[in-house]
Amino acid sequence: MALNKNNQEAITREEVKKEKKKTREKKKRIRVRLIPIWLRIIIVLVLLAASIVLGAMFGYAVMGGGKAMDVFEKSTWTHIIDLVNGE
């Protein structure tokens, strides 16, 4: 009897595991991405570029005391490079 009882418990455990697996498979949702990964990468790169440009404008105008649009001039960057290199 004890052997038969253990065998029945093993069978019921396997059945329970199978049922749980079936319910997990039913519960799996198909994930639909609203924004594809390639578009996310492009958005991140655009936001990164915009933050660099706006940060340079803010730093030059507010902290440096210049005009914000002067940050786009070549002479400004050559002057900054000269200051960094110590020339």
Secondary structure, DSSP 8 states (H G I E B T S, - for coil): -HHHHHHHHHHHHHHHHHHHHHHHHHH------SS-HHHHHHHHHHHHHHHHHHHHHHIIIIIT-S-GGGGGSHHHHHHHHHHHHT-
